[in-house]
Amino acid sequence: MVEIASGTAVWYHAGKPPVAVRWVLIRDPQQRFDTQALLCTDPNALAADVVRWFVRRWSVEVTFQEARAHLEIETQRQWSWHAIARTTPILLGLFSLVTLIADRLVVGCAIPVRTSAWYRKTQPTFSDALAL
């Protein structure tokens, strides 16, 4: 359970038109995580939806972080835009291929989730698919 406060505001940046936003503050009474502020460009969005979207996005963020670490996406040695434009689609294709192969290998089972003392997780990530 978390405590939520929400409202609307105007986001302004010099030289840009103002944008209406929904702000959401999340506070954990048990203090398991720091109070966080979330912003959404849809001022009509419900606060609970903004929190749900934030939580769902976490697995995507972890996936992309691991893709950067393991596939070196956005860290190519060729720093020209042409080189990045050539290699990034191939790396994303490789990411998809690894994901599909891992899915085929564990038909009817769950992918084994590797954990460590400093990083506990319950859902498999891309590094687990690579290890498989």
N, CA, C and O atoms as a printed pandas DataFrame, in Angstrom:
     atom_number atom_name residue_name chain_id  residue_number  x_coord  y_coord  z_coord
0              1         N          MET        A               1    0.843   -1.180    0.000
1              2        CA          MET        A               1    0.000    0.000    0.000
2              3         C          MET        A               1    0.890    1.245    0.000
3              4         O          MET        A               1    1.889    1.311    0.715
4              5         N          VAL        A               2    0.513    2.209   -0.799
5              6        CA          VAL        A               2    1.234    3.473   -0.868
6              7         C          VAL        A               2    0.240    4.612   -0.733
7              8         O          VAL        A               2   -0.956    4.448   -0.977
8              9         N          GLU        A               3    0.750    5.762   -0.343
9             10        CA          GLU        A               3   -0.069    6.966   -0.282
10            11         C          GLU        A               3    0.182    7.760   -1.556
11            12         O          GLU        A               3    1.320    7.892   -2.006
12            13         N          ILE        A               4   -0.901    8.289   -2.134
13            14        CA          ILE        A               4   -0.798    9.019   -3.391
14            15         C          ILE        A               4   -1.454   10.381   -3.249
15            16         O          ILE        A               4   -2.556   10.508   -2.716
16            17         N          ALA        A               5   -0.749   11.401   -3.740
17            18        CA          ALA        A               5   -1.328   12.742   -3.866
18            19         C          ALA        A               5   -1.165   13.129   -5.329
19            20         O          ALA        A               5   -0.155   12.803   -5.952
20            21         N          SER        A               6   -2.163   13.828   -5.882
21            22        CA          SER        A               6   -2.099   14.140   -7.305
22            23         C          SER        A               6   -2.799   15.458   -7.590
23            24         O          SER        A               6   -3.640   15.922   -6.819
24            25         N          GLY        A               7   -2.430   16.041   -8.709
25            26        CA          GLY        A               7   -3.058   17.274   -9.160
26            27         C          GLY        A               7   -2.584   17.597  -10.559
27            28         O          GLY        A               7   -1.874   16.812  -11.187
28            29         N          THR        A               8   -2.981   18.754  -11.038
29            30        CA          THR        A               8   -2.524   19.196  -12.351
30            31         C          THR        A               8   -1.730   20.475  -12.184
31            32         O          THR        A               8   -1.905   21.222  -11.222
32            33         N          ALA        A               9   -0.853   20.705  -13.144
33            34        CA          ALA        A               9   -0.015   21.894  -13.116
34            35         C          ALA        A               9    0.341   22.254  -14.555
35            36         O          ALA        A               9   -0.034   21.561  -15.501
36            37         N          VAL        A              10    1.067   23.348  -14.691
37            38        CA          VAL        A              10    1.549   23.762  -15.995
38            39         C          VAL        A              10    3.059   23.645  -15.993
39            40         O          VAL        A              10    3.732   24.188  -15.118
40            41         N          TRP        A              11    3.588   22.933  -16.978
41            42        CA          TRP        A              11    5.032   22.788  -17.138
42            43         C          TRP        A              11    5.466   23.851  -18.132
43            44         O          TRP        A              11    4.964   23.915  -19.254
44            45         N          TYR        A              12    6.405   24.685  -17.707
45            46        CA          TYR        A              12    6.842   25.773  -18.575
46            47         C          TYR        A              12    8.343   25.730  -18.737
47            48         O          TYR        A              12    9.081   25.520  -17.775
48            49         N          HIS        A              13    8.784   25.931  -19.957
49            50        CA          HIS        A              13   10.215   26.033  -20.271
50            51         C          HIS        A              13   10.381   27.253  -21.168
51            52         O          HIS        A              13    9.615   27.447  -22.113
52            53         N          ALA        A              14   11.370   28.061  -20.873
53            54        CA          ALA        A              14   11.574   29.295  -21.638
54            55         C          ALA        A              14   11.647   29.002  -23.136
55            56         O          ALA        A              14   12.387   28.122  -23.576
56            57         N          GLY        A              15   10.872   29.752  -23.903
57            58        CA          GLY        A              15   10.883   29.597  -25.355
58            59         C          GLY        A              15    9.966   28.509  -25.869
59            60         O          GLY        A              15    9.852   28.328  -27.081
60            61         N          LYS        A              16    9.313   27.784  -24.987
61            62        CA          LYS        A              16    8.406   26.701  -25.394
62            63         C          LYS        A              16    7.003   27.015  -24.888
63            64         O          LYS        A              16    6.848   27.719  -23.890
64            65         N          PRO        A              17    5.979   26.498  -25.568
65            66        CA          PRO        A              17    4.624   26.724  -25.054
66            67         C          PRO        A              17    4.391   25.916  -23.777
67            68         O          PRO        A              17    4.938   24.823  -23.635
68            69         N          PRO        A              18    3.594   26.434  -22.854
69            70        CA          PRO        A              18    3.305   25.684  -21.625
70            71         C          PRO        A              18    2.526   24.407  -21.929
71            72         O          PRO        A              18    1.754   24.340  -22.885
72            73         N          VAL        A              19    2.750   23.393  -21.085
73            74        CA          VAL        A              19    2.102   22.095  -21.246
74            75         C          VAL        A              19    1.410   21.734  -19.936
75            76         O          VAL        A              19    2.008   21.829  -18.864
76            77         N          ALA        A              20    0.159   21.325  -20.025
77            78        CA          ALA        A              20   -0.559   20.861  -18.838
78            79         C          ALA        A              20   -0.075   19.454  -18.496
79            80         O          ALA        A              20    0.066   18.613  -19.384
80            81         N          VAL        A              21    0.179   19.195  -17.217
81            82        CA          VAL        A              21    0.643   17.886  -16.771
82            83         C          VAL        A              21   -0.141   17.431  -15.549
83            84         O          VAL        A              21   -0.684   18.241  -14.797
84            85         N          ARG        A              22   -0.187   16.122  -15.373
85            86        CA          ARG        A              22   -0.701   15.518  -14.139
86            87         C          ARG        A              22    0.523   15.155  -13.314
87            88         O          ARG        A              22    1.407   14.454  -13.807
88            89         N          TRP        A              23    0.596   15.615  -12.070
89            90        CA          TRP        A              23    1.690   15.218  -11.182
90            91         C          TRP        A              23    1.133   14.254  -10.152
91            92         O          TRP        A              23   -0.003   14.386   -9.695
92            93         N          VAL        A              24    1.958   13.285   -9.800
93            94        CA          VAL        A              24    1.559   12.264   -8.828
94            95         C          VAL        A              24    2.723   12.068   -7.861
95            96         O          VAL        A              24    3.842   11.774   -8.281
96            97         N          LEU        A              25    2.461   12.230   -6.583
97            98        CA          LEU        A              25    3.450   11.935   -5.553
98            99         C          LEU        A              25    3.121   10.584   -4.940
99           100         O          LEU        A              25    1.972   10.317   -4.589
100          101         N          ILE        A              26    4.130    9.738   -4.813
101          102        CA          ILE        A              26    3.950    8.408   -4.223
102          103         C          ILE        A              26    4.792    8.349   -2.963
103          104         O          ILE        A              26    5.986    8.650   -2.985
104          105         N          ARG        A              27    4.166    7.961   -1.870
105          106        CA          ARG        A              27    4.879    7.840   -0.594
106          107         C          ARG        A              27    4.569    6.490    0.018
107          108         O          ARG        A              27    3.413    6.072    0.073
108          109         N          ASP        A              28    5.608    5.810    0.477
109          110        CA          ASP        A              28    5.442    4.521    1.135
110          111         C          ASP        A              28    5.473    4.746    2.644
111          112         O          ASP        A              28    6.515    5.129    3.178
112          113         N          PRO        A              29    4.363    4.519    3.348
113          114        CA          PRO        A              29    4.353    4.715    4.800
114          115         C          PRO        A              29    5.365    3.816    5.525
115          116         O          PRO        A              29    5.828    4.159    6.613
116          117         N          GLN        A              30    5.709    2.659    4.924
117          118        CA          GLN        A              30    6.691    1.757    5.518
118          119         C          GLN        A              30    8.123    2.193    5.214
119          120         O          GLN        A              30    9.072    1.615    5.745
120          121         N          GLN        A              31    8.285    3.201    4.369
121          122        CA          GLN        A              31    9.583    3.760    3.985
122          123         C          GLN        A              31   10.499    2.720    3.330
123          124         O          GLN        A              31   11.709    2.714    3.556
124          125         N          ARG        A              32    9.903    1.841    2.513
125          126        CA          ARG        A              32   10.705    0.872    1.755
126          127         C          ARG        A              32   11.326    1.521    0.529
127          128         O          ARG        A              32   12.299    0.998   -0.015
128          129         N          PHE        A              33   10.786    2.648    0.084
129          130        CA          PHE        A              33   11.385    3.414   -1.004
130          131         C          PHE        A              33   11.154    4.899   -0.748
131          132         O          PHE        A              33   10.239    5.279   -0.017
132          133         N          ASP        A              34   11.987    5.726   -1.354
133          134        CA          ASP        A              34   11.880    7.170   -1.191
134          135         C          ASP        A              34   10.615    7.688   -1.866
135          136         O          ASP        A              34   10.131    7.100   -2.833
136          137         N          THR        A              35   10.095    8.777   -1.356
137          138        CA          THR        A              35    8.961    9.436   -1.987
138          139         C          THR        A              35    9.357    9.828   -3.404
139          140         O          THR        A              35   10.455   10.339   -3.626
140          141         N          GLN        A              36    8.472    9.591   -4.358
141          142        CA          GLN        A              36    8.771    9.867   -5.757
142          143         C          GLN        A              36    7.701   10.748   -6.378
143          144         O          GLN        A              36    6.530   10.684   -6.006
144          145         N          ALA        A              37    8.116   11.563   -7.321
145          146        CA          ALA        A              37    7.194   12.400   -8.088
146          147         C          ALA        A              37    7.156   11.884   -9.515
147          148         O          ALA        A              37    8.201   11.671  -10.130
148          149         N          LEU        A              38    5.968   11.685  -10.040
149          150        CA          LEU        A              38    5.776   11.247  -11.422
150          151         C          LEU        A              38    5.031   12.340  -12.175
151          152         O          LEU        A              38    4.176   13.018  -11.605
152          153         N          LEU        A              39    5.351   12.511  -13.444
153          154        CA          LEU        A              39    4.667   13.484  -14.284
154          155         C          LEU        A              39    4.085   12.784  -15.494
155          156         O          LEU        A              39    4.694   11.862  -16.036
156          157         N          CYS        A              40    2.917   13.214  -15.918
157          158        CA          CYS        A              40    2.253   12.649  -17.086
158          159         C          CYS        A              40    1.725   13.805  -17.931
159          160         O          CYS        A              40    1.143   14.747  -17.394
160          161         N          THR        A              41    1.923   13.742  -19.243
161          162        CA          THR        A              41    1.470   14.828  -20.110
162          163         C          THR        A              41   -0.018   14.769  -20.419
163          164         O          THR        A              41   -0.536   15.629  -21.131
164          165         N          ASP        A              42   -0.710   13.766  -19.892
165          166        CA          ASP        A              42   -2.164   13.704  -20.025
166          167         C          ASP        A              42   -2.773   14.168  -18.707
167          168         O          ASP        A              42   -2.844   13.384  -17.761
168          169         N          PRO        A              43   -3.214   15.424  -18.620
169          170        CA          PRO        A              43   -3.739   15.933  -17.349
170          171         C          PRO        A              43   -5.025   15.241  -16.901
171          172         O          PRO        A              43   -5.426   15.370  -15.745
172          173         N          ASN        A              44   -5.675   14.507  -17.809
173          174        CA          ASN        A              44   -6.912   13.804  -17.463
174          175         C          ASN        A              44   -6.666   12.375  -16.992
175          176         O          ASN        A              44   -7.608   11.683  -16.608
176          177         N          ALA        A              45   -5.421   11.926  -17.017
177          178        CA          ALA        A              45   -5.103   10.568  -16.577
178          179         C          ALA        A              45   -5.376   10.433  -15.086
179          180         O          ALA        A              45   -5.169   11.371  -14.316
180          181         N          LEU        A              46   -5.835    9.271  -14.696
181          182        CA          LEU        A              46   -6.053    8.998  -13.275
182          183         C          LEU        A              46   -4.711    8.749  -12.595
183          184         O          LEU        A              46   -3.808    8.166  -13.195
184          185         N          ALA        A              47   -4.579    9.188  -11.351
185          186        CA          ALA        A              47   -3.326    9.006  -10.613
186          187         C          ALA        A              47   -2.943    7.533  -10.528
187          188         O          ALA        A              47   -1.770    7.190  -10.678
188          189         N          ALA        A              48   -3.914    6.665  -10.290
189          190        CA          ALA        A              48   -3.633    5.224  -10.200
190          191         C          ALA        A              48   -3.081    4.697  -11.525
191          192         O          ALA        A              48   -2.203    3.834  -11.529
192          193         N          ASP        A              49   -3.587    5.206  -12.644
193          194        CA          ASP        A              49   -3.074    4.784  -13.951
194          195         C          ASP        A              49   -1.628    5.227  -14.142
195          196         O          ASP        A              49   -0.810    4.467  -14.660
196          197         N          VAL        A              50   -1.309    6.451  -13.728
197          198        CA          VAL        A              50    0.063    6.954  -13.856
198          199         C          VAL        A              50    1.011    6.060  -13.059
199          200         O          VAL        A              50    2.100    5.739  -13.533
200          201         N          VAL        A              51    0.609    5.659  -11.859
201          202        CA          VAL        A              51    1.442    4.768  -11.034
202          203         C          VAL        A              51    1.571    3.406  -11.708
203          204         O          VAL        A              51    2.666    2.845  -11.749
204          205         N          ARG        A              52    0.481    2.869  -12.235
205          206        CA          ARG        A              52    0.517    1.578  -12.934
206          207         C          ARG        A              52    1.462    1.635  -14.133
207          208         O          ARG        A              52    2.251    0.713  -14.347
208          209         N          TRP        A              53    1.386    2.709  -14.914
209          210        CA          TRP        A              53    2.260    2.855  -16.078
210          211         C          TRP        A              53    3.723    2.921  -15.655
211          212         O          TRP        A              53    4.594    2.355  -16.317
212          213         N          PHE        A              54    3.985    3.607  -14.560
213          214        CA          PHE        A              54    5.357    3.706  -14.052
214          215         C          PHE        A              54    5.879    2.328  -13.649
215          216         O          PHE        A              54    7.010    1.975  -13.982
216          217         N          VAL        A              55    5.073    1.554  -12.942
217          218        CA          VAL        A              55    5.482    0.218  -12.502
218          219         C          VAL        A              55    5.689   -0.694  -13.702
219          220         O          VAL        A              55    6.663   -1.446  -13.740
220          221         N          ARG        A              56    4.792   -0.645  -14.685
221          222        CA          ARG        A              56    4.937   -1.484  -15.880
222          223         C          ARG        A              56    6.176   -1.104  -16.680
223          224         O          ARG        A              56    6.799   -1.964  -17.302
224          225         N          ARG        A              57    6.533    0.153  -16.670
225          226        CA          ARG        A              57    7.693    0.609  -17.437
226          227         C          ARG        A              57    9.003    0.083  -16.855
227          228         O          ARG        A              57    9.999   -0.017  -17.571
228          229         N          TRP        A              58    9.014   -0.251  -15.577
229          230        CA          TRP        A              58   10.253   -0.694  -14.939
230          231         C          TRP        A              58   10.855   -1.907  -15.645
231          232         O          TRP        A              58   12.064   -1.938  -15.874
232          233         N          SER        A              59   10.048   -2.903  -15.993
233          234        CA          SER        A              59   10.587   -4.089  -16.659
234          235         C          SER        A              59   11.156   -3.729  -18.031
235          236         O          SER        A              59   12.135   -4.330  -18.473
236          237         N          VAL        A              60   10.549   -2.755  -18.703
237          238        CA          VAL        A              60   11.076   -2.303  -19.992
238          239         C          VAL        A              60   12.425   -1.621  -19.792
239          240         O          VAL        A              60   13.357   -1.853  -20.562
240          241         N          GLU        A              61   12.536   -0.782  -18.765
241          242        CA          GLU        A              61   13.793   -0.095  -18.483
242          243         C          GLU        A              61   14.909   -1.093  -18.176
243          244         O          GLU        A              61   16.035   -0.936  -18.648
244          245         N          VAL        A              62   14.592   -2.120  -17.382
245          246        CA          VAL        A              62   15.591   -3.144  -17.060
246          247         C          VAL        A              62   16.019   -3.873  -18.329
247          248         O          VAL        A              62   17.203   -4.147  -18.523
248          249         N          THR        A              63   15.060   -4.185  -19.187
249          250        CA          THR        A              63   15.373   -4.877  -20.437
250          251         C          THR        A              63   16.318   -4.046  -21.292
251          252         O          THR        A              63   17.308   -4.570  -21.804
252          253         N          PHE        A              64   16.026   -2.750  -21.456
253          254        CA          PHE        A              64   16.889   -1.916  -22.282
254          255         C          PHE        A              64   18.252   -1.712  -21.636
255          256         O          PHE        A              64   19.257   -1.644  -22.344
256          257         N          GLN        A              65   18.312   -1.614  -20.320
257          258        CA          GLN        A              65   19.604   -1.488  -19.645
258          259         C          GLN        A              65   20.458   -2.726  -19.894
259          260         O          GLN        A              65   21.658   -2.618  -20.144
260          261         N          GLU        A              66   19.839   -3.894  -19.826
261          262        CA          GLU        A              66   20.584   -5.119  -20.079
262          263         C          GLU        A              66   20.950   -5.255  -21.548
263          264         O          GLU        A              66   22.012   -5.789  -21.871
264          265         N          ALA        A              67   20.093   -4.781  -22.444
265          266        CA          ALA        A              67   20.438   -4.804  -23.867
266          267         C          ALA        A              67   21.637   -3.893  -24.133
267          268         O          ALA        A              67   22.505   -4.226  -24.940
268          269         N          ARG        A              68   21.682   -2.746  -23.457
269          270        CA          ARG        A              68   22.848   -1.863  -23.593
270          271         C          ARG        A              68   24.100   -2.553  -23.064
271          272         O          ARG        A              68   25.166   -2.471  -23.673
272          273         N          ALA        A              69   23.967   -3.227  -21.938
273          274        CA          ALA        A              69   25.134   -3.851  -21.310
274          275         C          ALA        A              69   25.627   -5.061  -22.102
275          276         O          ALA        A              69   26.832   -5.224  -22.293
276          277         N          HIS        A              70   24.699   -5.916  -22.568
277          278        CA          HIS        A              70   25.099   -7.160  -23.209
278          279         C          HIS        A              70   25.267   -7.043  -24.722
279          280         O          HIS        A              70   26.120   -7.710  -25.307
280          281         N          LEU        A              71   24.454   -6.195  -25.354
281          282        CA          LEU        A              71   24.530   -6.055  -26.811
282          283         C          LEU        A              71   25.231   -4.764  -27.228
283          284         O          LEU        A              71   25.437   -4.523  -28.418
284          285         N          GLU        A              72   25.592   -3.946  -26.264
285          286        CA          GLU        A              72   26.268   -2.674  -26.500
286          287         C          GLU        A              72   25.452   -1.734  -27.375
287          288         O          GLU        A              72   26.007   -0.985  -28.179
288          289         N          ILE        A              73   24.130   -1.774  -27.217
289          290        CA          ILE        A              73   23.272   -0.822  -27.917
290          291         C          ILE        A              73   23.594    0.573  -27.390
291          292         O          ILE        A              73   23.729    0.764  -26.181
292          293         N          GLU        A              74   23.713    1.521  -28.267
293          294        CA          GLU        A              74   24.030    2.919  -27.972
294          295         C          GLU        A              74   25.436    3.098  -27.415
295          296         O          GLU        A              74   25.770    4.177  -26.925
296          297         N          THR        A              75   26.257    2.068  -27.481
297          298        CA          THR        A              75   27.637    2.211  -27.015
298          299         C          THR        A              75   28.599    1.715  -28.090
299          300         O          THR        A              75   29.706    1.273  -27.784
300          301         N          GLN        A              76   28.170    1.789  -29.359
301          302        CA          GLN        A              76   29.009    1.299  -30.436
302          303         C          GLN        A              76   30.318    2.090  -30.481
303          304         O          GLN        A              76   30.377    3.265  -30.118
304          305         N          ARG        A              77   31.339    1.413  -30.932
305          306        CA          ARG        A              77   32.633    2.077  -31.065
306          307         C          ARG        A              77   32.589    3.105  -32.186
307          308         O          ARG        A              77   33.320    4.095  -32.153
308          309         N          GLN        A              78   31.733    2.873  -33.180
309          310        CA          GLN        A              78   31.581    3.856  -34.247
310          311         C          GLN        A              78   30.569    4.894  -33.764
311          312         O          GLN        A              78   29.381    4.591  -33.653
312          313         N          TRP        A              79   31.015    6.080  -33.484
313          314        CA          TRP        A              79   30.123    7.078  -32.921
314          315         C          TRP        A              79   29.450    7.941  -33.977
315          316         O          TRP        A              79   28.852    8.964  -33.641
316          317         N          SER        A              80   29.533    7.554  -35.244
317          318        CA          SER        A              80   28.837    8.339  -36.262
318          319         C          SER        A              80   27.379    7.888  -36.313
319          320         O          SER        A              80   27.055    6.745  -35.994
320          321         N          TRP        A              81   26.515    8.803  -36.717
321          322        CA          TRP        A              81   25.092    8.475  -36.795
322          323         C          TRP        A              81   24.832    7.380  -37.815
323          324         O          TRP        A              81   23.931    6.562  -37.629
324          325         N          HIS        A              82   25.612    7.353  -38.892
325          326        CA          HIS        A              82   25.425    6.310  -39.905
326          327         C          HIS        A              82   25.741    4.927  -39.332
327          328         O          HIS        A              82   25.023    3.964  -39.599
328          329         N          ALA        A              83   26.813    4.832  -38.547
329          330        CA          ALA        A              83   27.179    3.544  -37.954
330          331         C          ALA        A              83   26.110    3.088  -36.967
331          332         O          ALA        A              83   25.747    1.912  -36.939
332          333         N          ILE        A              84   25.617    3.999  -36.177
333          334        CA          ILE        A              84   24.572    3.650  -35.203
334          335         C          ILE        A              84   23.293    3.245  -35.934
335          336         O          ILE        A              84   22.616    2.300  -35.528
336          337         N          ALA        A              85   22.966    3.954  -37.005
337          338        CA          ALA        A              85   21.760    3.619  -37.781
338          339         C          ALA        A              85   21.869    2.230  -38.405
339          340         O          ALA        A              85   20.855    1.558  -38.591
340          341         N          ARG        A              86   23.087    1.791  -38.731
341          342        CA          ARG        A              86   23.278    0.461  -39.304
342          343         C          ARG        A              86   23.244   -0.626  -38.237
343          344         O          ARG        A              86   22.628   -1.672  -38.440
344          345         N          THR        A              87   23.896   -0.390  -37.106
345          346        CA          THR        A              87   24.076   -1.469  -36.135
346          347         C          THR        A              87   22.912   -1.634  -35.166
347          348         O          THR        A              87   22.622   -2.756  -34.751
348          349         N          THR        A              88   22.247   -0.563  -34.799
349          350        CA          THR        A              88   21.180   -0.670  -33.798
350          351         C          THR        A              88   20.047   -1.586  -34.254
351          352         O          THR        A              88   19.606   -2.409  -33.453
352          353         N          PRO        A              89   19.540   -1.496  -35.506
353          354        CA          PRO        A              89   18.485   -2.443  -35.913
354          355         C          PRO        A              89   18.943   -3.902  -35.860
355          356         O          PRO        A              89   18.158   -4.788  -35.520
356          357         N          ILE        A              90   20.201   -4.149  -36.193
357          358        CA          ILE        A              90   20.720   -5.521  -36.135
358          359         C          ILE        A              90   20.755   -5.991  -34.683
359          360         O          ILE        A              90   20.386   -7.128  -34.388
360          361         N          LEU        A              91   21.197   -5.123  -33.780
361          362        CA          LEU        A              91   21.253   -5.500  -32.366
362          363         C          LEU        A              91   19.864   -5.742  -31.796
363          364         O          LEU        A              91   19.671   -6.669  -31.009
364          365         N          LEU        A              92   18.891   -4.916  -32.185
365          366        CA          LEU        A              92   17.523   -5.139  -31.712
366          367         C          LEU        A              92   16.962   -6.441  -32.296
367          368         O          LEU        A              92   16.206   -7.145  -31.628
368          369         N          GLY        A              93   17.330   -6.756  -33.531
369          370        CA          GLY        A              93   16.928   -8.035  -34.114
370          371         C          GLY        A              93   17.546   -9.197  -33.355
371          372         O          GLY        A              93   16.881  -10.204  -33.115
372          373         N          LEU        A              94   18.817   -9.068  -32.974
373          374        CA          LEU        A              94   19.488  -10.097  -32.184
374          375         C          LEU        A              94   18.812  -10.258  -30.825
375          376         O          LEU        A              94   18.629  -11.376  -30.344
376          377         N          PHE        A              95   18.448   -9.149  -30.220
377          378        CA          PHE        A              95   17.718   -9.166  -28.950
378          379         C          PHE        A              95   16.422   -9.966  -29.108
379          380         O          PHE        A              95   16.100  -10.810  -28.271
380          381         N          SER        A              96   15.682   -9.692  -30.190
381          382        CA          SER        A              96   14.424  -10.406  -30.429
382          383         C          SER        A              96   14.667  -11.893  -30.661
383          384         O          SER        A              96   13.923  -12.736  -30.161
384          385         N          LEU        A              97   15.707  -12.206  -31.415
385          386        CA          LEU        A              97   16.030  -13.605  -31.693
386          387         C          LEU        A              97   16.365  -14.371  -30.414
387          388         O          LEU        A              97   15.882  -15.487  -30.218
388          389         N          VAL        A              98   17.189  -13.782  -29.544
389          390        CA          VAL        A              98   17.534  -14.418  -28.268
390          391         C          VAL        A              98   16.268  -14.634  -27.434
391          392         O          VAL        A              98   16.101  -15.683  -26.812
392          393         N          THR        A              99   15.395  -13.653  -27.425
393          394        CA          THR        A              99   14.153  -13.759  -26.661
394          395         C          THR        A              99   13.278  -14.885  -27.194
395          396         O          THR        A              99   12.728  -15.661  -26.412
396          397         N          LEU        A             100   13.141  -14.986  -28.515
397          398        CA          LEU        A             100   12.320  -16.043  -29.110
398          399         C          LEU        A             100   12.925  -17.428  -28.885
399          400         O          LEU        A             100   12.196  -18.382  -28.610
400          401         N          ILE        A             101   14.236  -17.546  -28.997
401          402        CA          ILE        A             101   14.895  -18.836  -28.752
402          403         C          ILE        A             101   14.706  -19.266  -27.300
403          404         O          ILE        A             101   14.414  -20.431  -27.030
404          405         N          ALA        A             102   14.871  -18.337  -26.374
405          406        CA          ALA        A             102   14.674  -18.658  -24.953
406          407         C          ALA        A             102   13.247  -19.113  -24.703
407          408         O          ALA        A             102   13.018  -20.042  -23.929
408          409         N          ASP        A             103   12.294  -18.471  -25.348
409          410        CA          ASP        A             103   10.890  -18.860  -25.197
410          411         C          ASP        A             103   10.655  -20.282  -25.706
411          412         O          ASP        A             103    9.918  -21.049  -25.087
412          413         N          ARG        A             104   11.279  -20.634  -26.829
413          414        CA          ARG        A             104   11.153  -21.980  -27.386
414          415         C          ARG        A             104   11.811  -23.031  -26.497
415          416         O          ARG        A             104   11.317  -24.153  -26.392
416          417         N          LEU        A             105   12.921  -22.674  -25.859
417          418        CA          LEU        A             105   13.646  -23.638  -25.028
418          419         C          LEU        A             105   12.889  -24.018  -23.760
419          420         O          LEU        A             105   13.107  -25.096  -23.207
420          421         N          VAL        A             106   12.017  -23.156  -23.304
421          422        CA          VAL        A             106   11.320  -23.416  -22.037
422          423         C          VAL        A             106    9.816  -23.592  -22.230
423          424         O          VAL        A             106    9.030  -23.159  -21.387
424          425         N          VAL        A             107    9.413  -24.215  -23.316
425          426        CA          VAL        A             107    7.993  -24.428  -23.585
426          427         C          VAL        A             107    7.364  -25.143  -22.391
427          428         O          VAL        A             107    7.807  -26.224  -22.000
428          429         N          GLY        A             108    6.345  -24.540  -21.826
429          430        CA          GLY        A             108    5.644  -25.132  -20.697
430          431         C          GLY        A             108    6.354  -24.968  -19.360
431          432         O          GLY        A             108    5.835  -25.415  -18.337
432          433         N          CYS        A             109    7.499  -24.354  -19.341
433          434        CA          CYS        A             109    8.260  -24.149  -18.109
434          435         C          CYS        A             109    8.564  -22.661  -17.959
435          436         O          CYS        A             109    8.238  -21.850  -18.826
436          437         N          ALA        A             110    9.177  -22.337  -16.871
437          438        CA          ALA        A             110    9.606  -20.957  -16.643
438          439         C          ALA        A             110   11.104  -20.855  -16.890
439          440         O          ALA        A             110   11.853  -21.799  -16.637
440          441         N          ILE        A             111   11.527  -19.715  -17.379
441          442        CA          ILE        A             111   12.961  -19.477  -17.546
442          443         C          ILE        A             111   13.577  -19.409  -16.154
443          444         O          ILE        A             111   13.062  -18.696  -15.293
444          445         N          PRO        A             112   14.672  -20.135  -15.913
445          446        CA          PRO        A             112   15.328  -20.042  -14.604
446          447         C          PRO        A             112   15.801  -18.608  -14.345
447          448         O          PRO        A             112   16.427  -17.987  -15.204
448          449         N          VAL        A             113   15.499  -18.101  -13.170
449          450        CA          VAL        A             113   15.872  -16.735  -12.802
450          451         C          VAL        A             113   17.136  -16.787  -11.956
451          452         O          VAL        A             113   17.141  -17.353  -10.863
452          453         N          ARG        A             114   18.201  -16.194  -12.467
453          454        CA          ARG        A             114   19.464  -16.143  -11.728
454          455         C          ARG        A             114   19.446  -14.914  -10.822
455          456         O          ARG        A             114   19.083  -13.820  -11.252
456          457         N          THR        A             115   19.838  -15.105   -9.578
457          458        CA          THR        A             115   19.889  -13.987   -8.634
458          459         C          THR        A             115   21.251  -13.974   -7.956
459          460         O          THR        A             115   22.037  -14.913   -8.086
460          461         N          SER        A             116   21.506  -12.920   -7.249
461          462        CA          SER        A             116   22.725  -12.814   -6.455
462          463         C          SER        A             116   22.356  -12.183   -5.117
463          464         O          SER        A             116   21.223  -11.742   -4.924
464          465         N          ALA        A             117   23.295  -12.141   -4.215
465          466        CA          ALA        A             117   23.021  -11.597   -2.882
466          467         C          ALA        A             117   22.647  -10.124   -2.949
467          468         O          ALA        A             117   21.893   -9.644   -2.102
468          469         N          TRP        A             118   23.158   -9.396   -3.939
469          470        CA          TRP        A             118   22.922   -7.952   -3.995
470          471         C          TRP        A             118   21.841   -7.564   -5.003
471          472         O          TRP        A             118   21.476   -6.393   -5.100
472          473         N          TYR        A             119   21.322   -8.555   -5.762
473          474        CA          TYR        A             119   20.314   -8.240   -6.775
474          475         C          TYR        A             119   19.287   -9.357   -6.824
475          476         O          TYR        A             119   19.475  -10.355   -7.518
476          477         N          ARG        A             120   18.210   -9.186   -6.092
477          478        CA          ARG        A             120   17.145  -10.184   -6.061
478          479         C          ARG        A             120   16.082   -9.794   -7.080
479          480         O          ARG        A             120   15.711   -8.625   -7.191
480          481         N          LYS        A             121   15.601  -10.779   -7.816
481          482        CA          LYS        A             121   14.535  -10.521   -8.774
482          483         C          LYS        A             121   13.636  -11.745   -8.853
483          484         O          LYS        A             121   14.069  -12.862   -8.570
484          485         N          THR        A             122   12.399  -11.533   -9.233
485          486        CA          THR        A             122   11.448  -12.638   -9.325
486          487         C          THR        A             122   11.096  -12.958  -10.770
487          488         O          THR        A             122   10.667  -14.074  -11.062
488          489         N          GLN        A             123   11.266  -12.011  -11.675
489          490        CA          GLN        A             123   10.951  -12.203  -13.081
490          491         C          GLN        A             123   12.240  -12.357  -13.886
491          492         O          GLN        A             123   13.236  -11.702  -13.582
492          493         N          PRO        A             124   12.233  -13.213  -14.906
493          494        CA          PRO        A             124   13.433  -13.355  -15.729
494          495         C          PRO        A             124   13.697  -12.086  -16.540
495          496         O          PRO        A             124   12.767  -11.381  -16.932
496          497         N          THR        A             125   14.964  -11.812  -16.783
497          498        CA          THR        A             125   15.372  -10.664  -17.584
498          499         C          THR        A             125   16.166  -11.161  -18.775
499          500         O          THR        A             125   16.340  -12.367  -18.952
500          501         N          PHE        A             126   16.644  -10.242  -19.588
501          502        CA          PHE        A             126   17.375  -10.613  -20.793
502          503         C          PHE        A             126   18.647  -11.391  -20.459
503          504         O          PHE        A             126   19.018  -12.303  -21.198
504          505         N          SER        A             127   19.314  -11.051  -19.371
505          506        CA          SER        A             127   20.520  -11.784  -19.009
506          507         C          SER        A             127   20.196  -13.251  -18.689
507          508         O          SER        A             127   21.020  -14.130  -18.940
508          509         N          ASP        A             128   19.011  -13.522  -18.141
509          510        CA          ASP        A             128   18.596  -14.906  -17.905
510          511         C          ASP        A             128   18.367  -15.630  -19.231
511          512         O          ASP        A             128   18.696  -16.810  -19.356
512          513         N          ALA        A             129   17.805  -14.931  -20.223
513          514        CA          ALA        A             129   17.608  -15.533  -21.544
514          515         C          ALA        A             129   18.958  -15.836  -22.190
515          516         O          ALA        A             129   19.120  -16.886  -22.813
516          517         N          LEU        A             130   19.924  -14.933  -22.051
517          518        CA          LEU        A             130   21.259  -15.180  -22.587
518          519         C          LEU        A             130   21.914  -16.375  -21.896
519          520         O          LEU        A             130   22.545  -17.202  -22.554
520          521         N          ALA        A             131   21.768  -16.469  -20.593
521          522        CA          ALA        A             131   22.366  -17.574  -19.845
522          523         C          ALA        A             131   21.737  -18.908  -20.258
523          524         O          ALA        A             131   22.415  -19.934  -20.303
524          525         N          LEU        A             132   20.446  -18.884  -20.555
525          526        CA          LEU        A             132   19.746  -20.101  -20.972
526          527         C          LEU        A             132   20.293  -20.584  -22.298
527          528         O          LEU        A             132   19.834  -21.599  -22.821
